[in-house]
Amino acid sequence: MTQVPIPVSVLTGFLGAGKTTLLNRLLKDPALSDTAVIINEFGDVAIDHLLVERSSDGIIQLADGCLCCTVRGELVDTLADLVDQLQTGRISKLKRVIVETTGLADPAPVLQSIMGHPALVQAFRLDGVITLVDAVNGGTTLDDHLEAVRQVAVADRIVLTKTDLVDEPEALARLKARLEALNPSAPVIDVRTPEVGFAALFECGLYNPETKTADVRRWLGEEADHPRLHHGHQHDHHDHEHRHDSSVRTFSLVYDRPVPFSAIETFLDLLRLTHGDKLLRMKGIVEIAEDPSRPLVVHAVQRLLHPPASLPSWPDGVRGTRLVFITLDMPEDYVRRLFAAVTNTPAIDTPDRDAVQSNPLAIAGLS
């Protein structure tokens, strides 16, 4: 539908976290000119001071050249209408889309809408998920609402708001530690810091077609020395006393040899078929045996797999397979054993390794 896919960023966070306040601040940045904002929130949106014209179809022209589309139906229809307006000249330019979700939303369906539509996937690419957390009420919200836990777990960037209202530094430190344990790959940023702007929150996807650059390490949330990525053994995890936190886990899988495309396809299909509802998010890069010079990018949300795409070359010189999983009540050992089965490689603590390797369906419980 368009030659260069338009990046889409999802702005989420529980009720009262300050999404609209941050959005107003961000939209003043010239880097976000020609940006469409899709708001899926109950109640009034406090952007009246930016309005210069309101059209009858819900498209709002902002003073800085941005567009705001109030959701009147399904997200897919709204995105498709944006593309149609762009192609017919009703919108002269569209560089980016920001989707602000309702505070009560599980972000997974929004991500699926962006990633799963066969036509829209040609027009748009998911850039990243920005999750806001209220520093005053964040701990209680995470205790009481699983949606808030999911919002943090799938984030590429976590922004702490209202930190100036927290009287106890220890309480703020505990909340930060909890967020880092829930999602080790996402940086936690204080909204008051100068870093909260375009450079810190956007362009967190793997590949930017406009610049032809790819930053695998940043996309996967890896540290400089890959401390969380190891092959063949379990990772340490913190124990949590909180109600929901112990259900969410982030872990990584690394494999240092090329993988046949049929093997990775089988692995992803079986994983989504058996535990897709527990797969909050998965992203990674794979060295395919049939074409090892071009890394394959894979990205899934629950049972939906974004169409795999190949990069022109390895951007950081490190080949192999690196997969990051964010899961809800999914056994890590199951994932590792299933991958070992489809790649015909040893796995630790596999009860009947020979049987499993000869029949991957056995591990998936489908035989």
C-alpha positions, 0 to 999 in steps of 0.5 A, a space after each residue: 500500500 505504501 513503499 515505506 511502512 509507516 512506524 506505529 507506536 503504542 502508548 499505553 498505561 493504566 488509568 491516570 498514568 498521564 498518557 495524554 499529558 505526555 502525548 501533549 508534551 511529545 507532540 510539540 517536538 518537531 520530530 513528531 510533525 506529520 504524526 497521526 494520533 489514534 486515541 482509544 480512551 474514554 472521556 475527554 481528551 485534553 488537547 483543546 488548546 492545540 486544536 485549530 480545526 475540527 472536521 466532521 469525520 473525526 479527523 482533527 488538525 493540530 496546530 503543529 501539523 499533526 493529526 488526531 483521529 478519534 477512534 470511531 470503530 475498529 482500529 484496523 478500519 481507522 488505520 486503513 482510512 488513514 492510508 486511503 486518505 494518504 493515497 487520495 491526497 486528503 492527507 499530504 504527508 504521514 510520517 508516524 502513527 501513535 495509538 493511545 490505548 484506554 487505560 483498561 486495555 490489554 495492549 495485545 489486541 492492539 498489537 495484533 491489529 497492527 501486525 496481523 492484517 494482511 494489507 495493513 502490514 504492508 503499510 505499517 510497521 510496529 515501532 514499539 510499545 511505550 508504557 506509562 506507570 504512575 509512581 504514586 499508585 503503580 504498586 497497588 495498580 500492579 497488585 490489583 489489575 493484571 492488565 497493568 502487569 501486561 502493559 508493563 510486560 510487553 513494553 519497549 520503554 517504561 516511563 515513570 510519571 508523578 515521581 515528584 509526588 512520591 515522598 519516600 525514595 525507598 518506595 520509588 526504588 522498590 517500584 523501579 526494581 519491580 518494573 525491572 524484574 517484570 520487564 528486564 529488557 525495557 529501560 525505565 525512564 523518569 518522565 521528568 528527565 530531559 531524556 523523555 523525548 523522541 530519541 528515547 521513546 521512538 525508533 525502538 523497532 529493529 529496522 528503520 527502512 528510511 535510514 536502512 539501519 538495524 540495531 539488534 541489541 537495542 531491539 532485543 533489550 540486550 546489555 553490551 555483553 549479553 548477560 541474559 542470553 545463554 544457551 543450554 541452561 536456566 536463568 536466575 529469576 527473582 521471586 515476587 511476593 506480588 499477586 501477578 508478578 510471578 506469573 510473568 517471566 522474561 527469558 531468552 534463548 540463544 542458538 549459535 548455529 543456522 536453523 532450517 526454516 522448516 524447523 523454526 517454522 515448526 517451533 513457532 507453529 507448535 508454540 503458538 498452537 499449544 501456549 499462544 494465549 500465554 505468549 505475551 510477546 516474542 521477538 527475535 532474529 534467526 540465522 536460517 540455514 537456507 540463507 545464513 547471510 540474511 537474518 530472519 526477523 520474527 515477532 509474535 503477540 500471543 497466537 499472532 505471528 508477524 510475517 517474517 522478514 529478512 534483513 539485508 545483512 547482519 547489522 552487528 556481525 553476531 550470527 545465530 538465533 536470539 529469541 526473547 520471550 515475555 510469557 504469562 504462566 508459560 513454563 520456560 523449560 517447555 520452550 527450551 525443550 521444544 526448540 531442542 526437539 525441532 533443532 535436534 540438539 540436546 536439552 537439559 532435563 529432557 526426560 526422554 531426549 531420543 523420543 522427543 527429538 524424533 517426535 517434536 509433537 510429543 513435547 507439544 502434547 499433540 501426539 
